[in-house]
Amino acid sequence: MTFEALRLPGRRQLLGAASAWALGPWWTHGQAASVGGSFPTRPLTLVVPFAPGGIADLVARAVAEEMGHRLGQTMIVDNRPGAGSLVATQAVVNARPDGHTLLLLSNGHAVSVGLFKKLPYDLQKDLAPITTLGHFDLGFFVAQGSRHASLADVVAQARARPGGLTIGTITPGSTQHLAAKWFESVAGIEALVVPFKGTPAVLSALRAGDIDLAVEILGPWISQVQSGTLRALAVSSDQRNPALPQVPTVQQAGVPGYQVSSWNALAAPAATPPEVLTTLHRAARQALGAPAVISALQRLGVRAQGSTPDETQALLKRETQRWGAVIRAAQIVPE
């Protein structure tokens, strides 16, 4: 999942977003809108801060379809990529707080707090988390013919030749890029982290031998491992991935204290009535338990996993603090 922190929207889009922020929402924050009748009363919209076709979008669509069945209404996925999730997030923060407009949260939201000097909203105060939807791992990959036999071997050789190891990721500020920088810190090595414009470029560089190691979302690269094109040396979470049970976690591979997992969650505007949030939470958790959703997420390399609103809020706070520290350590200057 690419976190597009450094990709800015066009001039018209920026002016439109700025105008919306200046005018503020048409309802008053502290005054919840009257729901009126049973909820929901019309189709719901799930605003996704990423382009169609990526893992986050596919997760959102799988869950949205099943939630719609549970709620008796269609749930429409509205893709609004760009500007580090600012455009999508602000649209939901400013929406009528009646439960009909929701946001797909991700760890990219936690990252954005450290990448921007000032956000036009407060993630902790302006949104009401509902539940997590799933967690997905990053993988540490080498080309099939790489001299590195294991992640422990990578670390040992990097310590023997400071600055000699090259690690490829996608754009600066992405989860993958920051995960690589954090690995460098936790492993106690000095490496050259090379950001590319996109995943295809990272894959090409790895296969050509231009980089030693790649850090990327695991799901889309599982087929490359299964076909023998790449080797996965480790996965980033605290448990092995069911699709590659023979691949150890980074901690099992000899780097204690390292754990990274991308995630998606649902949130609504902060003033949404509690009874509506309860209904949404129940529908989302039921959707996550549906066999079709579990299967769809497994094919993406995503572990379906719900949480309580309080647990989701705590995750967002914890991730914001963690990635803020990584960004400062990487000396990335906020925009």
LINJO-V549601 format. One record per run of one state. SS is the DSSP state (helix for helix, strand for strand, loop for the rest). FROM is the first residue (numbers start at 1). LEN is the number of residues. If there is no record, write none. Layout:
# LINJO-V549601
ss = <SS | SS>
from = <FROM | FROM>
len = <LEN | LEN>
This chain:
# LINJO-V549601
ss = <loop | helix | loop | strand | loop | helix | loop | strand | loop | helix | loop | strand | helix | loop | helix | strand | loop | strand | loop | helix | loop | strand | loop | helix | loop | strand | loop | helix | loop | strand | loop | helix | loop | strand | loop | helix | loop | strand | loop | strand | loop | helix | loop | helix | loop | strand | loop | helix | loop>
from = <1 | 11 | 24 | 44 | 49 | 55 | 72 | 75 | 80 | 83 | 94 | 101 | 107 | 116 | 123 | 127 | 137 | 138 | 144 | 151 | 161 | 165 | 170 | 175 | 188 | 191 | 196 | 199 | 209 | 213 | 218 | 219 | 227 | 230 | 236 | 242 | 245 | 249 | 250 | 262 | 270 | 274 | 289 | 291 | 300 | 302 | 305 | 309 | 330>
len = <10 | 13 | 20 | 5 | 6 | 17 | 3 | 5 | 3 | 11 | 7 | 6 | 9 | 7 | 4 | 10 | 1 | 6 | 7 | 10 | 4 | 5 | 5 | 13 | 3 | 5 | 3 | 10 | 4 | 5 | 1 | 8 | 3 | 6 | 6 | 3 | 4 | 1 | 12 | 8 | 4 | 15 | 2 | 9 | 2 | 3 | 4 | 21 | 6>
